[in-house]
């Protein structure tokens, strides 16, 4: 599992870890049944506090994407984010689109961004 942290990103470090793992799951790089590296290893690899990674894993567990068993590690239990409630996903999409509109992007620029990201996710998933 390869994830990175961006020190200039405004998101909290735990959220970056959560989002990176979600992307790996969505891309198929972490299929259902895959074991995640131990919290200590991820923390050491990223150079972050152990509790930060543990919190990220707990967030993923609450969302139903991984199962954490103390002593045996974390396993991906849901291969796609689409298992979250459709209403919640639409709200997240609407919030992201709102931010793009407020940032001054045009309809065609937003559409291009969405298509490019979707193509990246789907292409990466089928490698």
Order of alpha helices (4+ residues) and beta strands (2+ residues): alpha-beta-alpha-alpha-beta-beta-alpha-alpha
